[in-house]
Amino acid sequence: MAKYLVTGAAGFIAYHTCKFLLADGHTVVGIDNMNDAYDVRLKHWRAEQLKLHPHFHFFKQDVCNFPALERLIAEHGPFDAVINLAARAGVRASVENPWAFVETNMTGTLNLLEICRRNQIPKFILASTSSIYGKDAPLPTPEDADSSKPLQPYAASKKGAEAMCHAYHYLYDIDITVVRYFTVYGPAGRPDMVMFRFAQWIAEGRTVRLNGNGEQSRGFTYVDDIARGTISALRPLGYEIINLGGHETITINEMIAILEELIGRKAQVEYYPFHKADMLANWADVSKARRLLDWEPQVSLREGMRRLVDWYQAERGWASQILTP
């Protein structure tokens, strides 16, 4: 069995990734700075679930603190791989505070790459984003589509992190896989993401605030599929960039209709201007993931949405109080 360092372990995707790794018998050392980029109660809930497992070890730590990372590696290594899922995420939030995104996504990634170099950790995974493809990406979007014109600081910071990964692969022969996530949803999701927000607002009879006319589309991906794809990317590949994305693309209006059906309540929608930082559409070409990782999304959109709603209803006592921007 292997030992992995997972950063951002109390985050949405990292939490589910850690669960799969632990279920497979691996040891996971998870770090997270537990910042308040969104309601921290969700992060504490996820972390407490993981701490129930005897092979999970959690440390409140920031990837931007290089000396602390060195001490952690010395005390708890060696590691077979670093899975860097720590990130400042969100296209709109990055417009408000771009410095935080550069610090975590770029400097944090550099620190972890340097940790790998100094400690001969052979494998590094970086979580990146479909936002990197910009405004005029072909649909479905392949990995070789232009990513040189990011539209927000979030995408720009991830592009910088990808470039640093390539430099460290070239200079030091670290095996690095960059996984570009498309729109991810599921239980215990981020409250700044559309699926969690709308599920909460509809369930609680709150007004659904919709930017644009709702005809913008997303290729939604269930979080378990994303976690499985991330773990599959641990195999040796040299340096690769691989999309992990949804196989079912729907409009936001269609998504609202399904949530209404699953929750059993009509949405009260108010329309606002389309946000310039948002993308009109995303849809992943995952043929490369299929070829290199033997990966296919397995959870249908309706089934995944049902699981999200079931989780929300089970945890409604506190989940209904989660702050949604």
N, C-alpha and C positions, 0 to 999 in steps of 0.2 A: 504494500500500500504506500501511497505517496503522501507528502506533506506540502501543503500549499499556503502561501500568503495571499489572502484576499483583502483588497483594500475597498473601503466603502461598504464594509460588510453589513451594516445596518440599513443600507439602501435597498431599494425595491428589487432590482435585478440581482444584486449580490446576495441578498437574503435567500432567494430561490436557488441561486447557483450553489451556495453553501449547503443548503439542504440536500441537493442531489449528490454533492461530493461526500458529505457525511454518510448518506444512505449507502454509498458505494464502498464505505469502509476507510476512507481517507481521513487524515488529520488536517484540520483547517485552523490556521491562526488568522483571525479577522481583526482588522483595525478600522476605526471610523472616528472622525473628530466630533460627530454628533452635532453638527452645526444646525443653525435654525433657518436654512434656506427654505424649508417648508416645515410645517408643524412637527416638532420633534417627537411628539407622542407616538407617531407611526414608527419612527426609528427605534424608540425604546421598546415598543411592542415586538418588532422584528428581532432585535438583539436578545430580548428575554426568551423568545422562542428558541433561538439558536443555542443559548447558554444551557438549555436543558440537555444538550447532547454532550456526552463525556469527552468526545474528541474535538470539541470546538473550544477555542481559547480566544477570548475577546480582550482587546486593549483599546482604550480611548486614546487615539493617536492621530496626528495630522501628517499627511504625505508631504506637506511643505516643510516639515521639521526634519532636516536631514540627519543631524546628530542623534535625535531620538530613534530614527529608523535604523541607524547603524547599531545602536545599543540593542534594539529589539532583535535584529538579525543575529547578533552575537549571542544573545541569551536564549533564543528560541529556534534558531536554525539547526541544521541546514535545510533549505527548501528545494523542492523539485521544480517549482515554477512560481512566478508572481502573476496573479490575475488582477490587473488594475481596473477596478470598477468604481473607484473613487472619482467623483467628478462634480463640478458645478454644471448643472444641466438646465436647459430651458431657454428658448430663443428670446422670449420677451424679457425675462429677468436679466439676461446678459446685456441688454440695452441699458438697463438701469444701473448696473454695477459691473462693467467689463473687467475691472481690475481683479475682482474675486475669481473670475473665470480664467484669466491668464495665469493667476497664481496657482490655482489647483490643477487645472487641466494641462498647463505647460510646465511650470516649475515642478509640480508634483510628479508628473511623468518623468521629467529629467532626473529627479532624485531617485526614483525607483529603478530607472535604467542604470544609473550609476551604482546603485546597490547591487544589481545583478552583475555588473562588470566586476566589482570589487570582490564579490563573494562567489563567483563562478556559478551563478544560478542560470541554467541553460535555456529556460523558456520564459517568455514574457508575452502576456496578452493585454492588449489595450482595447478598451471599449470606446468606439467612436460613434458617429451619428450620420443618419441619412441627410441631415440638414447641410452637410458638407457639399452636397451636389448643387446647391443654389437654385436659381429661378427657372432655368430652361432645360432641366434634365429630361432625357427621353424616358418614356414610361412603357414597360417597366425599366428601371434604371440599373445598368450594369456597373461594375466596379471601375471600369475604364472611362466612364462618363466624366466630363470636365468637373473638377472640384477646385479650380483655381480662383473662383470668384465667390467667396462666402458672403452671405447676406447679413450675418449678425456676428457679434463678438464670440458667441458660443461656437458657431461653426468654425470661425477663424482660429479659435484656441485649440479646437480638436485637429484642425489641419496642421497647426504647428506641432502638436504632440505626435501626429503621424510622421511628420518629417523628421523629428528627433528620433523616433523609433527606427526609421530607415538608416539614419546616420550611425546609430549604435549597432545595428545589424551589420552594416558595411564595415565599420571599424573593428568590431570586437566579436563578430560572428555569433551574436546572440540570436537564437531562433525566436522570431517575433511574428505573431499573428494579430492583425488589426481587424476587429469585428465591428462593422458599421450596422448599428441597430436602427430599424425603422420603428414606427409607432408601437410601443409596447403597453400592454394592459394586463390586468389580472388582480387577484386578491392582494390586499395590502399595498396597492399601487400608490404612486405619487399623487398627492392631492392637487398638484398644479397641472396634471394631465387631464385631458378632456373626459376620458371615460370615468374616472373616479369622481370628478367634479359633477358631471351630469347625473350620475347614478345617485349621488348624495342629494343633489338639489331636487331631483324628481321624487325620490323616496320621502323627503322631508317637506314636500310641497313648497319649496322655495323657487324663486324665479330663475329660469335657465337663461344665463346671459350668453348670447351667441354672437361672436364677431363674424360679420359677413352674412350671406344669405343661406348658409348651410349646405351649399352645393359643392364646397371644397371637399376633397376626398382624401382618405388615408388607407394605407395598407396595414391594418392592425395585426399585431402579432401577440399571441398569448405568451405570458412570461415563462411558463415551463418550457415551451419550445425554444425561447431565447436562451434559457439557462442550459438546456441540452446542447444547443449549438456552440455556446461558449466553451463548455467542457470538451466537446469534440475538437475544438480548435487547439487543445493542448498537444495534439500530435505534432511531430516535427514536420515543418513545412518550409523552413528557410525564412523568407519574408513574404507574407501574403496579406492582402486586404480582401476581406470577404463580407459580403452583405448577409445579414440575417434579418429577414423581413416577412411580412404577412403575405399569404397567398390569397387572401380575400380582401378586396378593396371596396369600400362603401363610402357614401357621402355622410356628412355629419347629420343631415336630416334623416337618413335611413338609420343611422346609429341611434338617434333619439327615439325613433319609432320602435325599435327592438327593445330598448330600455323601458319604454312605456309598457310594452307587453309583458316583459319579465317582472317588472315591479308591480304592475297592476294599477298604474296611476298616470294620468295625463300630465304632460309637461306644460308649464306656463312659460313660453319663450318670449324673450325680449331681444330685439336685434340691434346690434351696434356696428359701427364701421369696421371693415376688415382691417386687421392689424398688419402693418407693413412688414413686421418681422416674421409673420407666418408664411407658410408655403401653401400654394393652392392645391397641390397634390403630391403624394409620394406613393411609390409602389416599387417594391424590390424585385430585381432580377436575381434569383437565388440559384441559378444554374451552377455557379462556381461552388457554392456551399454544397450543393448536391454532389458535385464531382469530387471535391477535395475532402469533404467532411462526412459524406454519406448522410447528409442532413435534409430532412423534409419537415415542414410544419405538420403537426399531427392533430392539433386541437382546432376544431372548427370555430368560426367566429361566434355563432350562436351558443355553442357549448361553453366557450370561454367566458362569454358575457353572463351566462347563467351562473357559472362558478363565482364570478365577481359579485354578482347580486346576492348569491347565497352567503358568501363571506360577509358582505356588508350587513345583511340582515342578522347574521349570527353575532356580529360585533357592534351592532347598531348603538348600543348604549353609550359607547365612547366614540365610535367612528362618525356618528352624526354630529359630534362636536368638533371634528377636525376642521381646521381653518382652510378654506379653499380660496385662492386668489381670483 
